[in-house]
Amino acid sequence: MSAIVYIGAALGEIAGCFAFWAWLRLDKSPLWLVPGIASLCLFAYLLTLVDAEHAGRTYAAYGGVYILSALIWLWIAEGVRPDRWDLTGVTICLVGAATILWGPRAA
């Protein structure tokens, strides 16, 4: 369940941030901010659904999923294919995220 929530949160964050990017950098209408803000609120809400005892671990583990999502965005939305260094980096980040989220903890 955590993976699905993280993917949804990443989509919400990227879409929300892109709405601001479009407004400020691509000269789109300020109306882009309305769905952008809603998307960022959805992102924040979804992170609260992750089954973790501490918010900091939830956010830290989410970082790896965000990096993967950003590279997918780079490829699909911007037409730039990630290179081997991007793929190596995201693999390292996902291993780190999994370790943070699911590593054994002392009771």
Backbone torsions as a table, in degrees:
resi	resn	phi	psi	omega
1	MET	NA	-36.5	-179.1
2	SER	-59.7	-40.2	-178.9
3	ALA	-61.8	-41.8	-179.9
4	ILE	-65.6	-42.5	179.1
5	VAL	-63.9	-43.5	178.8
6	TYR	-62.4	-40.9	179.1
7	ILE	-64.6	-44.2	176.5
8	GLY	-61.2	-42.3	178.2
9	ALA	-63.0	-41.5	179.7
10	ALA	-63.6	-42.8	177.6
11	LEU	-61.9	-41.9	178.0
12	GLY	-63.0	-43.7	-179.2
13	GLU	-67.7	-45.9	-178.5
14	ILE	-64.1	-44.4	179.1
15	ALA	-62.6	-43.0	178.8
16	GLY	-64.2	-44.3	178.9
17	CYS	-66.9	-37.8	178.5
18	PHE	-64.6	-35.0	178.1
19	ALA	-59.9	-41.6	176.9
20	PHE	-67.9	-40.8	177.0
21	TRP	-58.3	-46.5	-178.9
22	ALA	-61.8	-41.5	-179.8
23	TRP	-66.6	-48.7	-174.3
24	LEU	-83.3	-35.4	-173.0
25	ARG	-104.8	-23.9	-177.5
26	LEU	-110.7	8.5	178.1
27	ASP	56.6	37.3	175.1
28	LYS	-81.2	166.6	-179.6
29	SER	-61.2	147.2	173.9
30	PRO	-60.5	-16.1	177.1
31	LEU	-63.9	-19.4	174.7
32	TRP	-60.2	-23.7	-178.2
33	LEU	-69.0	-28.5	-177.4
34	VAL	-62.5	-57.0	176.8
35	PRO	-67.7	-27.0	178.0
36	GLY	-63.4	-45.6	178.8
37	ILE	-66.0	-42.2	178.0
38	ALA	-61.2	-40.0	-179.9
39	SER	-65.5	-40.5	178.5
40	LEU	-68.9	-33.4	174.6
41	CYS	-65.8	-41.4	177.0
42	LEU	-61.5	-43.3	176.9
43	PHE	-54.7	-50.4	-178.0
44	ALA	-64.2	-41.2	178.5
45	TYR	-62.3	-46.6	-176.9
46	LEU	-59.7	-36.3	179.3
47	LEU	-63.9	-25.3	178.2
48	THR	-72.4	-13.8	-178.2
49	LEU	-86.3	-9.7	-179.7
50	VAL	-69.2	134.6	-178.9
51	ASP	-81.0	84.7	177.9
52	ALA	-141.8	148.4	-176.3
53	GLU	-73.4	-31.5	-174.4
54	HIS	-125.7	136.9	-178.8
55	ALA	-61.2	-39.8	-178.1
56	GLY	-58.5	-41.1	177.3
57	ARG	-67.5	-39.4	177.4
58	THR	-58.8	-47.4	-178.5
59	TYR	-67.9	-39.9	180.0
60	ALA	-64.0	-45.4	-180.0
61	ALA	-66.2	-34.9	178.3
62	TYR	-60.0	-30.4	-178.2
63	GLY	-53.5	-41.6	179.2
64	GLY	-64.5	-41.1	178.8
65	VAL	-66.8	-38.7	178.1
66	TYR	-62.0	-42.7	179.9
67	ILE	-60.8	-45.0	176.8
68	LEU	-59.6	-46.1	-179.6
69	SER	-62.7	-38.7	178.5
70	ALA	-64.4	-38.3	177.9
71	LEU	-70.2	-35.4	174.6
72	ILE	-64.7	-41.3	176.1
73	TRP	-60.0	-45.3	178.7
74	LEU	-53.5	-44.8	-176.8
75	TRP	-73.1	-50.4	-174.4
76	ILE	-77.8	-49.8	-173.4
77	ALA	-83.3	-33.0	-175.5
78	GLU	-105.8	-7.3	176.4
79	GLY	72.2	21.1	179.1
80	VAL	-111.2	116.6	-178.2
81	ARG	-76.2	128.4	177.2
82	PRO	-60.4	142.3	180.0
83	ASP	-94.7	-177.3	-175.8
84	ARG	-62.9	-30.4	178.8
85	TRP	-72.2	-36.9	173.8
86	ASP	-60.8	-46.3	-177.8
87	LEU	-67.6	-37.9	176.1
88	THR	-64.3	-45.3	-179.7
89	GLY	-62.3	-43.7	-179.2
90	VAL	-69.0	-32.1	176.1
91	THR	-63.1	-45.8	177.5
92	ILE	-59.4	-43.8	-179.2
93	CYS	-65.1	-40.4	179.7
94	LEU	-68.3	-36.4	175.4
95	VAL	-64.2	-42.3	177.6
96	GLY	-63.7	-42.6	179.2
97	ALA	-62.1	-43.4	179.1
98	ALA	-64.2	-39.3	178.7
99	THR	-62.9	-43.4	179.4
100	ILE	-64.5	-45.3	-173.9
101	LEU	-76.2	-41.9	-171.1
102	TRP	-114.5	5.9	178.4
103	GLY	-63.6	149.2	-179.9
104	PRO	-65.3	140.2	-179.2
105	ARG	-119.4	144.3	174.3
106	ALA	-71.0	141.2	-177.5
107	ALA	-75.5	NA	NA
